[in-house]
Amino acid sequence: MKKSKGPSRRTGIKSMPCKDCGRKVDNLDESSVAVTCWRCVCKGINPNSVILSDLSGEEISKLISKK
Ligand SMILES: [Zn+2]
């Protein structure tokens, strides 16, 4: 068995920073000129939505205990 050097890359796929928050977004079509990550899409649809992965454990427990 040969050791592979990382994941094999498909051609025509690239990564770009989100135009709103700057997070890297993977698996974009090569022809993409700008990208909005799913977090910013969610926030665009519902500005009050909370992205759990953006919160620390402490913030999440505060949120859950909040009434
Ligand atoms: Zn974003």
N, CA, C, O and the ligand as a Tripos MOL2 file, in Angstrom:
@<TRIPOS>MOLECULE
protein
  269   267    68     0     0
PROTEIN
NO_CHARGES

@<TRIPOS>ATOM
      1 N           0.8440   -1.2190    0.0000 N.3       1 MET1
      2 CA          0.0000    0.0000    0.0000 C.3       1 MET1
      3 C           0.8670    1.2520    0.0000 C.2       1 MET1
      4 O           1.7580    1.4070    0.8350 O.2       1 MET1
      5 N           0.5940    2.1390   -0.9440 N.am      2 LYS2
      6 CA          1.3340    3.4000   -0.9730 C.3       2 LYS2
      7 C           0.6480    4.4080   -0.0640 C.2       2 LYS2
      8 O          -0.5780    4.4400    0.0430 O.2       2 LYS2
      9 N           1.4570    5.2230    0.5810 N.am      3 LYS3
     10 CA          0.8760    6.2980    1.3910 C.3       3 LYS3
     11 C           0.4140    7.4220    0.4730 C.2       3 LYS3
     12 O           1.1730    7.8870   -0.3780 O.2       3 LYS3
     13 N          -0.8160    7.8510    0.6440 N.am      4 SER4
     14 CA         -1.2870    8.9510   -0.2020 C.3       4 SER4
     15 C          -0.9440   10.2690    0.4700 C.2       4 SER4
     16 O          -0.9370   10.3700    1.6970 O.2       4 SER4
     17 N          -0.6650   11.2580   -0.3300 N.am      5 LYS5
     18 CA         -0.3390   12.5760    0.2160 C.3       5 LYS5
     19 C          -1.6070   13.4090    0.3330 C.2       5 LYS5
     20 O          -1.9080   14.2220   -0.5410 O.2       5 LYS5
     21 N          -2.3400   13.2060    1.4030 N.am      6 GLY6
     22 CA         -3.5460   13.9850    1.6230 C.3       6 GLY6
     23 C          -4.6660   13.5400    0.7060 C.2       6 GLY6
     24 O          -4.4980   12.6230   -0.0980 O.2       6 GLY6
     25 N          -5.8080   14.1930    0.8310 N.am      7 PRO7
     26 CA         -6.9620   13.8090    0.0250 C.3       7 PRO7
     27 C          -6.7280   14.1280   -1.4480 C.2       7 PRO7
     28 O          -6.0780   15.1160   -1.7910 O.2       7 PRO7
     29 N          -7.2580   13.2900   -2.2900 N.am      8 SER8
     30 CA         -7.1350   13.5720   -3.7200 C.3       8 SER8
     31 C          -8.0590   14.7340   -4.0760 C.2       8 SER8
     32 O          -9.1730   14.8440   -3.5640 O.2       8 SER8
     33 N          -7.5850   15.5760   -4.9420 N.am      9 ARG9
     34 CA         -8.3600   16.7600   -5.2870 C.3       9 ARG9
     35 C          -9.0350   16.5910   -6.6320 C.2       9 ARG9
     36 O          -8.4200   16.1540   -7.6050 O.2       9 ARG9
     37 N         -10.3000   16.9420   -6.6700 N.am     10 ARG10
     38 CA        -10.9790   16.9900   -7.9550 C.3      10 ARG10
     39 C         -10.6030   18.2900   -8.6420 C.2      10 ARG10
     40 O         -10.3800   19.3070   -7.9860 O.2      10 ARG10
     41 N         -10.5350   18.2550   -9.9140 N.am     11 THR11
     42 CA        -10.2280   19.4970  -10.6250 C.3      11 THR11
     43 C         -11.4840   20.3510  -10.6870 C.2      11 THR11
     44 O         -12.6030   19.8390  -10.6700 O.2      11 THR11
     45 N         -11.2820   21.6560  -10.7580 N.am     12 GLY12
     46 CA        -12.4240   22.5540  -10.8830 C.3      12 GLY12
     47 C         -13.0690   22.9000   -9.5610 C.2      12 GLY12
     48 O         -14.1170   23.5450   -9.5260 O.2      12 GLY12
     49 N         -12.4400   22.4700   -8.4540 N.am     13 ILE13
     50 CA        -12.9930   22.7820   -7.1350 C.3      13 ILE13
     51 C         -11.9960   23.6730   -6.4100 C.2      13 ILE13
     52 O         -10.7920   23.4180   -6.4370 O.2      13 ILE13
     53 N         -12.4940   24.7050   -5.7680 N.am     14 LYS14
     54 CA        -11.5780   25.5980   -5.0590 C.3      14 LYS14
     55 C         -12.1950   26.0670   -3.7420 C.2      14 LYS14
     56 O         -13.3610   25.7960   -3.4510 O.2      14 LYS14
     57 N         -11.3910   26.7700   -2.9610 N.am     15 SER15
     58 CA        -11.8570   27.3400   -1.7020 C.3      15 SER15
     59 C         -11.7650   28.8540   -1.7930 C.2      15 SER15
     60 O         -10.8560   29.3970   -2.4210 O.2      15 SER15
     61 N         -12.7110   29.5250   -1.1610 N.am     16 MET16
     62 CA        -12.6840   30.9890   -1.1320 C.3      16 MET16
     63 C         -13.1930   31.4630    0.2150 C.2      16 MET16
     64 O         -13.9670   30.7610    0.8650 O.2      16 MET16
     65 N         -12.7710   32.6470    0.6430 N.am     17 PRO17
     66 CA        -13.3360   33.1960    1.8720 C.3      17 PRO17
     67 C         -14.7490   33.7300    1.6170 C.2      17 PRO17
     68 O         -15.0290   34.2970    0.5610 O.2      17 PRO17
     69 N         -15.6240   33.5430    2.5900 N.am     18 CYS18
     70 CA        -16.9760   34.0870    2.5170 C.3      18 CYS18
     71 C         -16.8990   35.5970    2.3750 C.2      18 CYS18
     72 O         -16.0960   36.2470    3.0450 O.2      18 CYS18
     73 N         -17.7270   36.1570    1.5110 N.am     19 LYS19
     74 CA        -17.6420   37.6050    1.2830 C.3      19 LYS19
     75 C         -18.1840   38.4090    2.4570 C.2      19 LYS19
     76 O         -17.9120   39.6050    2.5650 O.2      19 LYS19
     77 N         -18.9480   37.7670    3.3360 N.am     20 ASP20
     78 CA        -19.4790   38.4810    4.4890 C.3      20 ASP20
     79 C         -18.6180   38.3330    5.7330 C.2      20 ASP20
     80 O         -18.2890   39.3280    6.3790 O.2      20 ASP20
     81 N         -18.2480   37.1020    6.0790 N.am     21 CYS21
     82 CA        -17.5450   36.9060    7.3480 C.3      21 CYS21
     83 C         -16.0910   36.4840    7.1640 C.2      21 CYS21
     84 O         -15.3190   36.5020    8.1230 O.2      21 CYS21
     85 N         -15.7100   36.1040    5.9520 N.am     22 GLY22
     86 CA        -14.3160   35.7640    5.7060 C.3      22 GLY22
     87 C         -13.9380   34.3340    6.0260 C.2      22 GLY22
     88 O         -12.7790   33.9570    5.8520 O.2      22 GLY22
     89 N         -14.8790   33.5220    6.4900 N.am     23 ARG23
     90 CA        -14.5730   32.1090    6.7330 C.3      23 ARG23
     91 C         -14.3280   31.4030    5.4200 C.2      23 ARG23
     92 O         -14.9530   31.7080    4.4040 O.2      23 ARG23
     93 N         -13.4060   30.4530    5.4540 N.am     24 LYS24
     94 CA        -13.1050   29.7180    4.2280 C.3      24 LYS24
     95 C         -14.2580   28.7800    3.8860 C.2      24 LYS24
     96 O         -14.7830   28.0750    4.7480 O.2      24 LYS24
     97 N         -14.6340   28.7890    2.6250 N.am     25 VAL25
     98 CA        -15.6850   27.8890    2.1500 C.3      25 VAL25
     99 C         -15.0550   26.9690    1.1140 C.2      25 VAL25
    100 O         -14.4380   27.4270    0.1530 O.2      25 VAL25
    101 N         -15.2190   25.6510    1.3240 N.am     26 ASP26
    102 CA        -14.5980   24.6700    0.4380 C.3      26 ASP26
    103 C         -15.5710   24.1830   -0.6230 C.2      26 ASP26
    104 O         -16.7610   24.4980   -0.6030 O.2      26 ASP26
    105 N         -15.0300   23.4120   -1.5400 N.am     27 ASN27
    106 CA        -15.8310   22.7200   -2.5550 C.3      27 ASN27
    107 C         -16.6340   23.6720   -3.4350 C.2      27 ASN27
    108 O         -17.7940   23.4090   -3.7540 O.2      27 ASN27
    109 N         -16.0100   24.7680   -3.8180 N.am     28 LEU28
    110 CA        -16.6960   25.6940   -4.7120 C.3      28 LEU28
    111 C         -16.3490   25.3800   -6.1520 C.2      28 LEU28
    112 O         -15.2700   24.8780   -6.4680 O.2      28 LEU28
    113 N         -17.2860   25.6860   -6.9970 N.am     29 ASP29
    114 CA        -17.0260   25.5270   -8.4100 C.3      29 ASP29
    115 C         -15.9170   26.5010   -8.8110 C.2      29 ASP29
    116 O         -15.8230   27.6100   -8.2850 O.2      29 ASP29
    117 N         -15.0990   26.0700   -9.7340 N.am     30 GLU30
    118 CA        -13.9640   26.8860  -10.1540 C.3      30 GLU30
    119 C         -14.4030   28.2350  -10.7090 C.2      30 GLU30
    120 O         -13.6500   29.2080  -10.6590 O.2      30 GLU30
    121 N         -15.6170   28.2890  -11.2360 N.am     31 SER31
    122 CA        -16.0950   29.5250  -11.8520 C.3      31 SER31
    123 C         -16.6700   30.5070  -10.8340 C.2      31 SER31
    124 O         -17.0400   31.6220  -11.2010 O.2      31 SER31
    125 N         -16.7520   30.1090   -9.5480 N.am     32 SER32
    126 CA        -17.3030   30.9970   -8.5290 C.3      32 SER32
    127 C         -16.4480   32.2440   -8.3950 C.2      32 SER32
    128 O         -15.2200   32.1620   -8.4020 O.2      32 SER32
    129 N         -17.0890   33.3990   -8.2730 N.am     33 VAL33
    130 CA        -16.3320   34.6320   -8.0800 C.3      33 VAL33
    131 C         -16.5340   35.1810   -6.6720 C.2      33 VAL33
    132 O         -15.6980   35.9380   -6.1800 O.2      33 VAL33
    133 N         -17.6250   34.8100   -6.0240 N.am     34 ALA34
    134 CA        -17.8730   35.2450   -4.6580 C.3      34 ALA34
    135 C         -18.7170   34.1840   -3.9940 C.2      34 ALA34
    136 O         -19.4960   33.4890   -4.6470 O.2      34 ALA34
    137 N         -18.5550   34.0660   -2.6840 N.am     35 VAL35
    138 CA        -19.3180   33.0350   -1.9850 C.3      35 VAL35
    139 C         -19.8100   33.5870   -0.6510 C.2      35 VAL35
    140 O         -19.1400   34.3870    0.0030 O.2      35 VAL35
    141 N         -20.9910   33.1380   -0.2750 N.am     36 THR36
    142 CA        -21.5060   33.4250    1.0570 C.3      36 THR36
    143 C         -21.6350   32.0900    1.7610 C.2      36 THR36
    144 O         -22.2710   31.1750    1.2390 O.2      36 THR36
    145 N         -21.0420   31.9640    2.9360 N.am     37 CYS37
    146 CA        -21.0920   30.6840    3.6310 C.3      37 CYS37
    147 C         -22.4920   30.4380    4.1710 C.2      37 CYS37
    148 O         -23.3200   31.3470    4.2260 O.2      37 CYS37
    149 N         -22.7470   29.1800    4.5740 N.am     38 TRP38
    150 CA        -24.1020   28.8280    5.0240 C.3      38 TRP38
    151 C         -24.5140   29.6180    6.2540 C.2      38 TRP38
    152 O         -25.7000   29.8720    6.4600 O.2      38 TRP38
    153 N         -23.5410   30.0090    7.0750 N.am     39 ARG39
    154 CA        -23.8930   30.7850    8.2680 C.3      39 ARG39
    155 C         -24.4850   32.1300    7.8770 C.2      39 ARG39
    156 O         -25.4990   32.5660    8.4230 O.2      39 ARG39
    157 N         -23.8280   32.7810    6.9160 N.am     40 CYS40
    158 CA        -24.3070   34.0880    6.4930 C.3      40 CYS40
    159 C         -25.6150   33.9660    5.7300 C.2      40 CYS40
    160 O         -26.4510   34.8680    5.7780 O.2      40 CYS40
    161 N         -25.7970   32.8530    5.0250 N.am     41 VAL41
    162 CA        -27.0770   32.6170    4.3520 C.3      41 VAL41
    163 C         -28.1830   32.4970    5.3950 C.2      41 VAL41
    164 O         -29.2500   33.0940    5.2500 O.2      41 VAL41
    165 N         -27.9220   31.7140    6.4570 N.am     42 CYS42
    166 CA        -28.9040   31.5510    7.5400 C.3      42 CYS42
    167 C         -29.2280   32.8960    8.1710 C.2      42 CYS42
    168 O         -30.3930   33.2250    8.3930 O.2      42 CYS42
    169 N         -28.1970   33.6610    8.4530 N.am     43 LYS43
    170 CA        -28.3970   34.9570    9.1020 C.3      43 LYS43
    171 C         -29.1270   35.9220    8.1830 C.2      43 LYS43
    172 O         -29.8600   36.7990    8.6420 O.2      43 LYS43
    173 N         -28.9200   35.7530    6.8760 N.am     44 GLY44
    174 CA        -29.6350   36.5840    5.9220 C.3      44 GLY44
    175 C         -31.1180   36.2670    5.9120 C.2      44 GLY44
    176 O         -31.9570   37.1580    5.7850 O.2      44 GLY44
    177 N         -31.4310   34.9750    6.0480 N.am     45 ILE45
    178 CA        -32.8300   34.5460    6.0490 C.3      45 ILE45
    179 C         -33.4870   34.9330    7.3670 C.2      45 ILE45
    180 O         -34.6000   35.4580    7.3960 O.2      45 ILE45
    181 N         -32.7740   34.6610    8.4570 N.am     46 ASN46
    182 CA        -33.3080   34.9590    9.7780 C.3      46 ASN46
    183 C         -32.1990   35.5780   10.6190 C.2      46 ASN46
    184 O         -31.3550   34.8660   11.1620 O.2      46 ASN46
    185 N         -32.2010   36.9190   10.7270 N.am     47 PRO47
    186 CA        -31.1090   37.6020   11.4410 C.3      47 PRO47
    187 C         -31.0090   37.2020   12.9020 C.2      47 PRO47
    188 O         -29.9730   37.4200   13.5290 O.2      47 PRO47
    189 N         -32.0680   36.6210   13.4570 N.am     48 ASN48
    190 CA        -32.0330   36.2210   14.8610 C.3      48 ASN48
    191 C         -31.5730   34.7930   15.0490 C.2      48 ASN48
    192 O         -31.4700   34.3220   16.1820 O.2      48 ASN48
    193 N         -31.2930   34.0890   13.9550 N.am     49 SER49
    194 CA        -30.8870   32.7020   14.1010 C.3      49 SER49
    195 C         -29.5470   32.6170   14.8040 C.2      49 SER49
    196 O         -28.6780   33.4690   14.6190 O.2      49 SER49
    197 N         -29.3930   31.5880   15.6060 N.am     50 VAL50
    198 CA        -28.1540   31.3930   16.3560 C.3      50 VAL50
    199 C         -27.4180   30.2030   15.7470 C.2      50 VAL50
    200 O         -27.9850   29.1230   15.5800 O.2      50 VAL50
    201 N         -26.1850   30.4150   15.4300 N.am     51 ILE51
    202 CA        -25.3800   29.3290   14.8910 C.3      51 ILE51
    203 C         -24.6360   28.6940   16.0630 C.2      51 ILE51
    204 O         -23.6940   29.2790   16.5970 O.2      51 ILE51
    205 N         -25.0560   27.5130   16.4530 N.am     52 LEU52
    206 CA        -24.4940   26.8970   17.6610 C.3      52 LEU52
    207 C         -22.9900   26.7050   17.5830 C.2      52 LEU52
    208 O         -22.2890   26.8470   18.5850 O.2      52 LEU52
    209 N         -22.4890   26.3800   16.3890 N.am     53 SER53
    210 CA        -21.0520   26.1230   16.2850 C.3      53 SER53
    211 C         -20.2380   27.4050   16.4590 C.2      53 SER53
    212 O         -19.0200   27.3480   16.6300 O.2      53 SER53
    213 N         -20.9110   28.5690   16.4160 N.am     54 ASP54
    214 CA        -20.2030   29.8310   16.6400 C.3      54 ASP54
    215 C         -20.1010   30.1710   18.1230 C.2      54 ASP54
    216 O         -19.3640   31.0770   18.5110 O.2      54 ASP54
    217 N         -20.8470   29.4370   18.9480 N.am     55 LEU55
    218 CA        -20.9050   29.7760   20.3590 C.3      55 LEU55
    219 C         -19.9600   28.8950   21.1700 C.2      55 LEU55
    220 O         -19.6730   27.7600   20.7890 O.2      55 LEU55
    221 N         -19.4840   29.4230   22.2800 N.am     56 SER56
    222 CA        -18.7030   28.6120   23.2010 C.3      56 SER56
    223 C         -19.6660   27.8030   24.0590 C.2      56 SER56
    224 O         -20.8650   28.0840   24.0700 O.2      56 SER56
    225 N         -19.1660   26.8150   24.7680 N.am     57 GLY57
    226 CA        -20.0100   25.9980   25.6340 C.3      57 GLY57
    227 C         -20.7490   26.8470   26.6460 C.2      57 GLY57
    228 O         -21.9130   26.5930   26.9550 O.2      57 GLY57
    229 N         -20.0680   27.8560   27.1590 N.am     58 GLU58
    230 CA        -20.6700   28.7260   28.1640 C.3      58 GLU58
    231 C         -21.8520   29.4890   27.5830 C.2      58 GLU58
    232 O         -22.9040   29.6080   28.2120 O.2      58 GLU58
    233 N         -21.6590   30.0090   26.3640 N.am     59 GLU59
    234 CA        -22.7270   30.7640   25.7140 C.3      59 GLU59
    235 C         -23.9320   29.8720   25.4350 C.2      59 GLU59
    236 O         -25.0810   30.2950   25.5580 O.2      59 GLU59
    237 N         -23.6410   28.6230   25.0560 N.am     60 ILE60
    238 CA        -24.7410   27.6980   24.7580 C.3      60 ILE60
    239 C         -25.5330   27.4080   26.0280 C.2      60 ILE60
    240 O         -26.7630   27.3910   25.9950 O.2      60 ILE60
    241 N         -24.8470   27.1790   27.1470 N.am     61 SER61
    242 CA        -25.5930   26.8760   28.3780 C.3      61 SER61
    243 C         -26.3740   28.0990   28.8410 C.2      61 SER61
    244 O         -27.4660   27.9500   29.3910 O.2      61 SER61
    245 N         -25.8470   29.3000   28.6350 N.am     62 LYS62
    246 CA        -26.6030   30.5080   28.9470 C.3      62 LYS62
    247 C         -27.8740   30.5760   28.1230 C.2      62 LYS62
    248 O         -28.9570   30.8890   28.6180 O.2      62 LYS62
    249 N         -27.6970   30.2650   26.8300 N.am     63 LEU63
    250 CA        -28.8230   30.3280   25.8940 C.3      63 LEU63
    251 C         -29.9010   29.3410   26.2970 C.2      63 LEU63
    252 O         -31.0920   29.6510   26.2520 O.2      63 LEU63
    253 N         -29.4690   28.1370   26.6940 N.am     64 ILE64
    254 CA        -30.4450   27.0870   27.0320 C.3      64 ILE64
    255 C         -31.1620   27.4300   28.3340 C.2      64 ILE64
    256 O         -32.3570   27.1680   28.4740 O.2      64 ILE64
    257 N         -30.4310   28.0200   29.2930 N.am     65 SER65
    258 CA        -31.0620   28.3190   30.5680 C.3      65 SER65
    259 C         -31.8990   29.5910   30.5280 C.2      65 SER65
    260 O         -32.6790   29.8580   31.4420 O.2      65 SER65
    261 N         -31.7350   30.3690   29.4700 N.am     66 LYS66
    262 CA        -32.4810   31.6210   29.3180 C.3      66 LYS66
    263 C         -33.9430   31.3350   29.0440 C.2      66 LYS66
    264 O         -34.2680   30.4320   28.2740 O.2      66 LYS66
    265 N         -34.8340   32.1060   29.6750 N.am     67 LYS67
    266 CA        -36.2530   31.8670   29.3900 C.3      67 LYS67
    267 C         -36.8610   33.1160   28.7660 C.2      67 LYS67
    268 O         -38.0500   33.1310   28.4480 O.2      67 LYS67
    269 ZN        -19.9960   33.9170    6.0500 Zn       68 ZN68
@<TRIPOS>BOND
     1     1     2 1
     2     2     3 1
     3     3     4 2
     4     3     5 am
     5     5     6 1
     6     6     7 1
     7     7     8 2
     8     7     9 am
     9     9    10 1
    10    10    11 1
    11    11    12 2
    12    11    13 am
    13    13    14 1
    14    14    15 1
    15    15    16 2
    16    15    17 am
    17    17    18 1
    18    18    19 1
    19    19    20 2
    20    19    21 am
    21    21    22 1
    22    22    23 1
    23    23    24 2
    24    23    25 am
    25    25    26 1
    26    26    27 1
    27    27    28 2
    28    27    29 am
    29    29    30 1
    30    30    31 1
    31    31    32 2
    32    31    33 am
    33    33    34 1
    34    34    35 1
    35    35    36 2
    36    35    37 am
    37    37    38 1
    38    38    39 1
    39    39    40 2
    40    39    41 am
    41    41    42 1
    42    42    43 1
    43    43    44 2
    44    43    45 am
    45    45    46 1
    46    46    47 1
    47    47    48 2
    48    47    49 am
    49    49    50 1
    50    50    51 1
    51    51    52 2
    52    51    53 am
    53    53    54 1
    54    54    55 1
    55    55    56 2
    56    55    57 am
    57    57    58 1
    58    58    59 1
    59    59    60 2
    60    59    61 am
    61    61    62 1
    62    62    63 1
    63    63    64 2
    64    63    65 am
    65    65    66 1
    66    66    67 1
    67    67    68 2
    68    67    69 am
    69    69    70 1
    70    70    71 1
    71    71    72 2
    72    71    73 am
    73    73    74 1
    74    74    75 1
    75    75    76 2
    76    75    77 am
    77    77    78 1
    78    78    79 1
    79    79    80 2
    80    79    81 am
    81    81    82 1
    82    82    83 1
    83    83    84 2
    84    83    85 am
    85    85    86 1
    86    86    87 1
    87    87    88 2
    88    87    89 am
    89    89    90 1
    90    90    91 1
    91    91    92 2
    92    91    93 am
    93    93    94 1
    94    94    95 1
    95    95    96 2
    96    95    97 am
    97    97    98 1
    98    98    99 1
    99    99   100 2
   100    99   101 am
   101   101   102 1
   102   102   103 1
   103   103   104 2
   104   103   105 am
   105   105   106 1
   106   106   107 1
   107   107   108 2
   108   107   109 am
   109   109   110 1
   110   110   111 1
   111   111   112 2
   112   111   113 am
   113   113   114 1
   114   114   115 1
   115   115   116 2
   116   115   117 am
   117   117   118 1
   118   118   119 1
   119   119   120 2
   120   119   121 am
   121   121   122 1
   122   122   123 1
   123   123   124 2
   124   123   125 am
   125   125   126 1
   126   126   127 1
   127   127   128 2
   128   127   129 am
   129   129   130 1
   130   130   131 1
   131   131   132 2
   132   131   133 am
   133   133   134 1
   134   134   135 1
   135   135   136 2
   136   135   137 am
   137   137   138 1
   138   138   139 1
   139   139   140 2
   140   139   141 am
   141   141   142 1
   142   142   143 1
   143   143   144 2
   144   143   145 am
   145   145   146 1
   146   146   147 1
   147   147   148 2
   148   147   149 am
   149   149   150 1
   150   150   151 1
   151   151   152 2
   152   151   153 am
   153   153   154 1
   154   154   155 1
   155   155   156 2
   156   155   157 am
   157   157   158 1
   158   158   159 1
   159   159   160 2
   160   159   161 am
   161   161   162 1
   162   162   163 1
   163   163   164 2
   164   163   165 am
   165   165   166 1
   166   166   167 1
   167   167   168 2
   168   167   169 am
   169   169   170 1
   170   170   171 1
   171   171   172 2
   172   171   173 am
   173   173   174 1
   174   174   175 1
   175   175   176 2
   176   175   177 am
   177   177   178 1
   178   178   179 1
   179   179   180 2
   180   179   181 am
   181   181   182 1
   182   182   183 1
   183   183   184 2
   184   183   185 am
   185   185   186 1
   186   186   187 1
   187   187   188 2
   188   187   189 am
   189   189   190 1
   190   190   191 1
   191   191   192 2
   192   191   193 am
   193   193   194 1
   194   194   195 1
   195   195   196 2
   196   195   197 am
   197   197   198 1
   198   198   199 1
   199   199   200 2
   200   199   201 am
   201   201   202 1
   202   202   203 1
   203   203   204 2
   204   203   205 am
   205   205   206 1
   206   206   207 1
   207   207   208 2
   208   207   209 am
   209   209   210 1
   210   210   211 1
   211   211   212 2
   212   211   213 am
   213   213   214 1
   214   214   215 1
   215   215   216 2
   216   215   217 am
   217   217   218 1
   218   218   219 1
   219   219   220 2
   220   219   221 am
   221   221   222 1
   222   222   223 1
   223   223   224 2
   224   223   225 am
   225   225   226 1
   226   226   227 1
   227   227   228 2
   228   227   229 am
   229   229   230 1
   230   230   231 1
   231   231   232 2
   232   231   233 am
   233   233   234 1
   234   234   235 1
   235   235   236 2
   236   235   237 am
   237   237   238 1
   238   238   239 1
   239   239   240 2
   240   239   241 am
   241   241   242 1
   242   242   243 1
   243   243   244 2
   244   243   245 am
   245   245   246 1
   246   246   247 1
   247   247   248 2
   248   247   249 am
   249   249   250 1
   250   250   251 1
   251   251   252 2
   252   251   253 am
   253   253   254 1
   254   254   255 1
   255   255   256 2
   256   255   257 am
   257   257   258 1
   258   258   259 1
   259   259   260 2
   260   259   261 am
   261   261   262 1
   262   262   263 1
   263   263   264 2
   264   263   265 am
   265   265   266 1
   266   266   267 1
   267   267   268 2
@<TRIPOS>SUBSTRUCTURE
     1 MET1         2 RESIDUE 1 A MET
     2 LYS2         6 RESIDUE 1 A LYS
     3 LYS3        10 RESIDUE 1 A LYS
     4 SER4        14 RESIDUE 1 A SER
     5 LYS5        18 RESIDUE 1 A LYS
     6 GLY6        22 RESIDUE 1 A GLY
     7 PRO7        26 RESIDUE 1 A PRO
     8 SER8        30 RESIDUE 1 A SER
     9 ARG9        34 RESIDUE 1 A ARG
    10 ARG10       38 RESIDUE 1 A ARG
    11 THR11       42 RESIDUE 1 A THR
    12 GLY12       46 RESIDUE 1 A GLY
    13 ILE13       50 RESIDUE 1 A ILE
    14 LYS14       54 RESIDUE 1 A LYS
    15 SER15       58 RESIDUE 1 A SER
    16 MET16       62 RESIDUE 1 A MET
    17 PRO17       66 RESIDUE 1 A PRO
    18 CYS18       70 RESIDUE 1 A CYS
    19 LYS19       74 RESIDUE 1 A LYS
    20 ASP20       78 RESIDUE 1 A ASP
    21 CYS21       82 RESIDUE 1 A CYS
    22 GLY22       86 RESIDUE 1 A GLY
    23 ARG23       90 RESIDUE 1 A ARG
    24 LYS24       94 RESIDUE 1 A LYS
    25 VAL25       98 RESIDUE 1 A VAL
    26 ASP26      102 RESIDUE 1 A ASP
    27 ASN27      106 RESIDUE 1 A ASN
    28 LEU28      110 RESIDUE 1 A LEU
    29 ASP29      114 RESIDUE 1 A ASP
    30 GLU30      118 RESIDUE 1 A GLU
    31 SER31      122 RESIDUE 1 A SER
    32 SER32      126 RESIDUE 1 A SER
    33 VAL33      130 RESIDUE 1 A VAL
    34 ALA34      134 RESIDUE 1 A ALA
    35 VAL35      138 RESIDUE 1 A VAL
    36 THR36      142 RESIDUE 1 A THR
    37 CYS37      146 RESIDUE 1 A CYS
    38 TRP38      150 RESIDUE 1 A TRP
    39 ARG39      154 RESIDUE 1 A ARG
    40 CYS40      158 RESIDUE 1 A CYS
    41 VAL41      162 RESIDUE 1 A VAL
    42 CYS42      166 RESIDUE 1 A CYS
    43 LYS43      170 RESIDUE 1 A LYS
    44 GLY44      174 RESIDUE 1 A GLY
    45 ILE45      178 RESIDUE 1 A ILE
    46 ASN46      182 RESIDUE 1 A ASN
    47 PRO47      186 RESIDUE 1 A PRO
    48 ASN48      190 RESIDUE 1 A ASN
    49 SER49      194 RESIDUE 1 A SER
    50 VAL50      198 RESIDUE 1 A VAL
    51 ILE51      202 RESIDUE 1 A ILE
    52 LEU52      206 RESIDUE 1 A LEU
    53 SER53      210 RESIDUE 1 A SER
    54 ASP54      214 RESIDUE 1 A ASP
    55 LEU55      218 RESIDUE 1 A LEU
    56 SER56      222 RESIDUE 1 A SER
    57 GLY57      226 RESIDUE 1 A GLY
    58 GLU58      230 RESIDUE 1 A GLU
    59 GLU59      234 RESIDUE 1 A GLU
    60 ILE60      238 RESIDUE 1 A ILE
    61 SER61      242 RESIDUE 1 A SER
    62 LYS62      246 RESIDUE 1 A LYS
    63 LEU63      250 RESIDUE 1 A LEU
    64 ILE64      254 RESIDUE 1 A ILE
    65 SER65      258 RESIDUE 1 A SER
    66 LYS66      262 RESIDUE 1 A LYS
    67 LYS67      266 RESIDUE 1 A LYS
    68 ZN68       269 GROUP 0 **** ****
